Amino acid sequence: MWKIAALAFALANIKNLPGVWHVRVLRGIFYQLYLQPTPQQPKHLFAPLITSSRNTLLDCDYNFHKSNSTYFADLDVARAHYVGAILRTSLARLNRGDEDGIPAEAKSAKGKYVVALGAVSCFFQKQIEPLQQFEIYTRVLSWDRKWLYLVSHIVKKGAIKPDSYVLQPWRKTKRKAGEAKKESEDLTKHIFATSVARYVFKKGRLTINPEIVLERSRLLPPRPAGIGLPPRAEASKLGEFADETRASVNTDDDGWTWEDMEKERLRGLSFATHFDKLSAVHNELRADEVLGAYGDYW
């Protein structure tokens, strides 16, 4: 009976076993890079990807709800799926030598094109109970000259019913027949926590503008003539940018224009810049007088 109980406990907490985190992350990357059959269209660049999980007993803290530290492990898995999905085409093309239009300094730099996590934060809103299921909605928030910003919302499983699944057209919506979509519905009431992360693209020690990578993934509408890489309109009013490009707006096959994309990028950037400014707290380290020094166990 003890062996059966121990096995049942291990299975109920399988995601907490040694090495399982690596399997979850690598599985997400591998599936999106090599097994995902459906290509993504530019108009869906800001659409979220959903991953699901459960709050195990070993995820709980002494208050008997999900421990703050365990959110980051689940977010790693969610972002592994998402980053793999949006970058599967670009990194493969770049590392095969498809560098047309790439700055000369990037072409001459040694090393492969890679992506790396630069920062992550998490804002907690509601507690997750023991064994409660949840979903993580992860999507592009914005990008600038250096960083690609992602936002992840951890929500109650099944509380939000998407209208369609872009990469899984065979999956049926869970919205009941005749159930009208409420445009004014407050989705924040379903949120347990929200996370913001930023990624940087590198070739050797050289930083690559995220927009170059997104274009290589064929996730942006056609670029209008005379429009360069970010930064280009962060310091100006969005209306001024729209006036400049309206005469030469480029549209993809689904009616998603460069102007549409840029408006959404700048809207998301208004939030991301606040997150980015927090890096200044590196300068707040103090080491003259301290309260004490203590070990982790004794």
C-alpha positions in Angstrom: 0.0 0.0 0.0 2.9 2.4 0.8 4.4 1.7 -2.7 1.0 2.4 -4.3 0.5 5.6 -2.3 4.0 6.8 -3.2 3.5 6.0 -6.9 0.1 7.8 -6.8 1.7 10.9 -5.1 4.6 10.9 -7.7 2.1 10.7 -10.6 0.0 13.5 -9.1 3.1 15.7 -8.8 4.9 14.5 -12.0 5.7 17.9 -13.2 7.8 18.5 -10.0 10.0 15.4 -10.4 13.7 15.9 -11.3 14.2 16.5 -15.0 10.5 16.9 -15.9 10.8 20.7 -16.3 13.4 20.1 -19.0 11.2 17.6 -20.7 8.3 20.0 -20.7 10.3 22.9 -22.1 12.1 20.9 -24.7 8.9 19.2 -25.8 7.3 22.6 -26.4 10.3 23.9 -28.4 10.6 20.6 -30.4 6.9 20.4 -31.2 6.6 24.0 -32.4 9.8 23.9 -34.4 9.3 20.5 -36.2 5.8 19.2 -35.7 3.5 22.2 -36.0 1.8 21.7 -39.4 0.0 25.1 -39.7 1.8 28.3 -40.7 1.0 31.5 -38.9 -0.3 34.6 -40.8 0.9 38.2 -40.1 -2.6 39.3 -38.9 -2.3 36.8 -36.1 1.1 38.1 -34.8 -0.6 39.4 -31.6 -2.8 36.4 -31.1 -2.1 34.4 -27.9 -1.0 30.8 -27.7 -2.6 28.7 -24.8 -0.8 26.2 -22.6 -2.5 24.5 -19.7 -1.3 22.9 -16.4 -2.4 22.1 -12.9 -1.4 23.4 -9.5 0.1 20.2 -7.8 0.5 19.7 -4.1 4.2 20.2 -4.4 3.6 23.6 -6.1 1.8 24.8 -2.9 3.4 26.9 -0.2 2.6 27.0 3.5 -0.6 28.9 2.8 -1.9 26.0 0.7 -2.0 27.8 -2.6 0.4 28.0 -5.5 3.8 29.2 -4.4 5.0 32.4 -6.1 8.2 30.8 -7.2 6.5 28.0 -9.1 4.7 30.4 -11.5 8.0 31.0 -13.3 8.5 27.3 -14.1 5.1 27.1 -15.7 5.7 30.4 -17.6 9.0 28.9 -19.0 7.0 26.1 -20.6 4.4 28.5 -22.0 7.0 30.8 -23.5 8.9 27.8 -24.9 5.9 26.9 -26.9 5.2 30.4 -28.0 8.7 31.5 -28.9 9.2 28.2 -30.8 6.0 28.9 -32.7 6.8 32.5 -33.9 10.5 32.0 -34.5 10.6 28.5 -36.1 10.9 30.0 -39.6 13.2 32.9 -38.9 16.1 31.3 -37.0 16.2 28.4 -39.4 16.4 30.7 -42.4 19.0 33.0 -40.8 21.2 30.1 -39.7 21.0 28.5 -43.2 22.5 31.7 -44.6 19.3 33.4 -45.8 20.7 36.9 -44.9 19.4 39.1 -47.7 18.7 42.6 -46.3 20.6 41.8 -43.0 23.0 44.6 -41.9 26.6 43.9 -43.0 27.9 43.9 -39.5 25.5 41.0 -38.6 26.6 39.0 -41.7 30.2 39.3 -40.7 29.7 38.5 -37.0 30.8 35.1 -35.9 28.3 32.6 -34.3 24.8 31.5 -34.9 21.5 33.4 -34.5 20.0 32.7 -31.1 17.3 34.0 -28.8 17.8 34.5 -25.1 15.5 35.6 -22.2 16.6 39.0 -20.8 14.1 39.6 -18.0 10.9 38.4 -16.5 8.4 39.7 -14.0 5.1 38.5 -12.5 2.2 40.4 -11.0 -0.1 38.3 -8.8 -3.8 39.0 -8.6 -5.6 35.9 -7.2 -4.4 32.7 -5.6 -4.5 29.3 -7.3 -5.9 26.6 -5.1 -4.4 23.1 -4.7 -5.0 20.9 -7.7 -6.7 23.7 -9.6 -6.2 23.8 -13.3 -5.2 26.9 -15.2 -4.3 28.2 -18.6 -1.5 30.5 -19.7 -2.3 32.9 -22.6 1.1 34.1 -24.1 1.5 36.6 -26.9 3.7 39.4 -28.4 3.2 42.6 -26.5 5.6 44.8 -28.5 9.2 45.3 -29.6 11.8 48.0 -29.9 15.3 48.2 -31.3 16.6 45.6 -28.9 13.9 43.7 -27.1 10.9 41.5 -28.0 8.3 41.8 -25.2 5.9 39.0 -24.4 2.9 39.1 -22.0 1.5 36.0 -20.4 -1.9 35.9 -18.5 -2.5 33.0 -16.2 -6.3 32.4 -16.1 -8.8 30.0 -14.7 -9.1 27.0 -17.1 -12.1 27.1 -19.3 -13.2 30.5 -18.2 -12.3 32.1 -21.5 -13.6 30.5 -24.7 -11.8 31.5 -27.9 -13.7 31.9 -31.2 -11.2 30.0 -33.2 -7.7 28.3 -33.0 -5.5 29.6 -35.8 -2.8 26.9 -35.7 -5.3 24.1 -34.9 -8.2 24.7 -37.3 -9.6 21.2 -36.5 -10.1 22.2 -32.9 -13.7 23.3 -32.2 -14.6 26.3 -30.1 -16.0 25.6 -26.7 -18.5 28.4 -27.0 -22.0 27.0 -26.9 -24.3 27.4 -29.8 -26.2 30.7 -29.7 -23.9 32.1 -27.0 -23.1 35.7 -28.1 -19.7 37.1 -27.5 -19.8 39.9 -25.0 -17.5 42.7 -26.3 -17.6 44.5 -23.0 -16.8 41.3 -21.0 -14.2 42.0 -18.3 -11.6 39.2 -18.9 -9.4 40.5 -16.0 -11.8 38.8 -13.5 -10.4 35.4 -14.7 -6.7 36.4 -14.2 -4.6 34.8 -11.5 -1.4 36.5 -12.5 0.2 38.4 -15.4 3.8 38.1 -16.5 6.0 40.3 -18.8 9.2 39.0 -20.3 11.7 40.4 -22.8 13.8 38.5 -25.3 16.9 39.5 -27.2 18.3 38.1 -30.4 22.0 37.7 -30.9 24.6 36.6 -33.4 27.7 36.2 -31.4 27.9 39.3 -29.3 25.9 41.4 -31.8 22.3 42.3 -31.0 19.8 41.8 -33.9 16.8 44.1 -34.2 13.7 41.9 -33.4 11.9 43.2 -36.4 14.4 41.6 -38.7 13.7 38.3 -37.0 9.9 38.7 -37.2 10.1 39.6 -40.9 12.2 36.5 -41.5 9.4 34.5 -39.9 7.0 36.1 -42.4 4.9 37.5 -39.6 4.8 41.2 -40.7 2.9 42.8 -43.5 4.9 44.2 -46.4 7.0 47.1 -45.3 6.1 50.4 -46.9 8.8 52.2 -48.9 11.0 54.5 -46.8 10.1 52.9 -43.4 13.2 51.6 -41.5 13.6 49.5 -38.4 12.7 50.6 -34.9 13.1 53.1 -33.4 11.1 55.0 -35.9 7.9 56.5 -34.3 8.4 56.0 -30.5 9.1 59.7 -30.0 6.4 61.0 -32.4 2.7 60.9 -32.2 1.0 57.8 -33.7 -1.2 60.1 -35.8 1.8 61.6 -37.4 3.1 58.2 -38.3 -0.2 57.3 -39.8 -0.2 60.4 -42.0 3.3 59.6 -43.3 2.4 56.0 -44.3 -1.3 56.3 -45.3 -0.4 57.1 -48.8 1.7 54.0 -49.2 0.0 51.5 -46.8 1.0 47.9 -47.7 -1.6 45.2 -47.1 -1.3 41.5 -46.9 -3.8 39.0 -48.3 -6.0 39.2 -45.2 -6.3 43.0 -45.1 -3.8 43.4 -42.2 -1.8 46.5 -43.0 1.6 47.8 -41.8 -0.2 50.7 -40.2 -2.4 48.2 -38.2 0.7 46.4 -37.0 2.5 49.6 -36.1 -0.4 50.9 -34.1 -0.6 47.7 -32.1 3.2 47.6 -31.6 3.3 51.2 -30.2 0.2 50.6 -28.0 2.0 47.6 -26.4 5.3 49.5 -26.2 3.6 52.1 -24.0 3.4 49.4 -21.3 6.7 47.6 -22.1 8.7 50.8 -21.7 7.7 51.0 -18.0 8.8 47.4 -17.5 12.1 48.2 -19.3 12.8 51.1 -17.0 12.9 48.8 -14.0 16.4 47.7 -15.1 17.6 50.9 -13.5 17.2 49.2 -10.0 20.6 47.5 -10.7 22.0 50.8 -9.4 20.2 50.4 -6.1 22.5 47.7 -4.7 23.9 48.8 -1.3 26.8 47.1 0.4 28.1 49.5 3.1 25.9 48.4 6.1 23.9 45.2 6.1 21.6 43.6 8.6 23.3 40.2 8.6 24.3 37.1 6.6 22.5 33.8 6.9 22.7 30.4 5.3 20.0 28.7 3.3 19.7 25.7 5.7 21.6 26.8 8.9 
